[in-house]
Amino acid sequence: MGIRSMVIAVFLCIGALSSCIRASDIDEVLNNAKKEGRFVMLELGSVGCIPCEQMKPVMEKLQKNYNRKLEVIFVDVRKDMAGGRKFGVTMIPTQIFLDRNGKEFHRHMGFYAYEDIEPMLKKAGI
């Protein structure tokens, strides 16, 4: 899968909230975001998990409002356990925020309201 196809899959994934990015593809997508100078929000959860489902409109709003600055990526860790292991996920949903260099700067577990995420993003310079 090429970079362009994976990025398109990420956007489709958010709309459908199904696992589109496999653990084996995460590094390539993250490297592309890093090259483009984008911050990344990894949403590690699962379809059917109630707080994970509640994150769907939050992810959509973040993707819309921070379009060129923040890449929002969903990984269904029940379908792809390697994704959860790769990032040390012990509870779902887990949100991991990476800076432009791909370094984690913030992690949250559980439902994360847009109103709580936005001040953190502003503090990070997004």
C-alpha positions, 0 to 999 in steps of 0.5 A: 500500500502506497503512502497516498493510499494509506493516508486516504485509508486513514481518513476513511477509517475515521469515518467508518471507525474500523481498523484501516491501519495495521501495526505493520503500516503505522511506521510508514504513516508516521514517517510520512506525517513527520516528513510533512511536519504534522503532529499525530494523534493515535487513537488506539481502541476498538469497534464496539467499545463504548468509550471508543465509539464515543471518540469517533465524533471527537476524532472527526472534529479534530481531523476537520479543525486541525486538517493540515496540522494534525494527522488522526489515526485509528487502530483497532487493537482487538483486530490488530493486537500488535498495534497495542503492544507497539505503543504499550496500550493497557487500556482502551481507548488510549490516545497518544500524541506525537510531535512533528519529530514523532516523539510522544508528548502526551498520552491519555486513557479513556474517553477524551473530550474535544474540549479537553484536547483542544487546550492541550493541543494549543499548549503544544503549539498546534 
